[in-house]
Amino acid sequence: MALYLDSAIASEAEIVKHWGWVKGITTNPTLLAKANTPPETTLKTLVSLTSGPVYYQLLSADKNSMIAEGIKAFSIIGSQTILKIPATPLGFEVVATVSPEITCSVTGIYSPTQAAVAKEAGAKIAIAYVNRATRFLGDGIALVRDMASILKGSGVEILAASIKSPEEAAASLQAGADHLTLPLAMLQAMATHEFSNQTVIDFAAGGIGLKI
């Protein structure tokens, strides 16, 4: 399992770098726009702040342009590149073309059959927007569970995105997600519990440890 930062803000990537347990960074066109620097500059900065994958989502609208955009992203990100390619007929065609050379994920999956097509096209990661799927379909956790059933044993991993609470994060993992991508505040929330903090206070008040 890996936890990723869902952000293109360099200061946030710097924070999670020091934590040591966030394994990579996912971006999308909306997040890149919030960075207020050219995408090329932003991606180079993010690569310098993680040793793990950096996900880049294709924005072009035709096959040749999508392929060219993917190659350009790879030239910037290098071996850390994972392309995010939309779960559309055109997107699957691009995955089948590009995946032998560049690691691909399929993003915005809303049905188990799309996950099956992603596998056949050569994607290594299938991305489900859990909370968004709940709003659109009624149960995003069920979507993850159905995807996990179809992809079991295939080597294709599920990345759960659009997570709005620690409980939703836990439910996604229990349903079969291999990885989660979360904004900074959600990563902080996952690592925090009021009772854990109180336990620290209780031990500090009545305990003894090594002198340093």
Sequence and secondary structure as in RCSB ss.txt:
>XXXX:A:sequence
MALYLDSAIASEAEIVKHWGWVKGITTNPTLLAKANTPPETTLKTLVSLTSGPVYYQLLSADKNSMIAEGIKAFS
IIGSQTILKIPATPLGFEVVATVSPEITCSVTGIYSPTQAAVAKEAGAKIAIAYVNRATRFLGDGIALVRDMASI
LKGSGVEILAASIKSPEEAAASLQAGADHLTLPLAMLQAMATHEFSNQTVIDFAAGGIGLKI
>XXXX:A:secstr
 EEEEE   HHHHHHHHHHS   EEE  HHHHHHT S HHHHHHHHHHT SS EEEE   SSHHHHHHHHHHHHH
HHGGGEEEEEESSHHHHHHHHHHTTTS EEEEEE SHHHHHHHHHHT SEEEEEHHHHHHHHS HHHHHHHHHHH
HTTSS EEEEE   SHHHHHHHHHHT SEEEE HHHHHHHT  HHHHHHHHHHHHH      
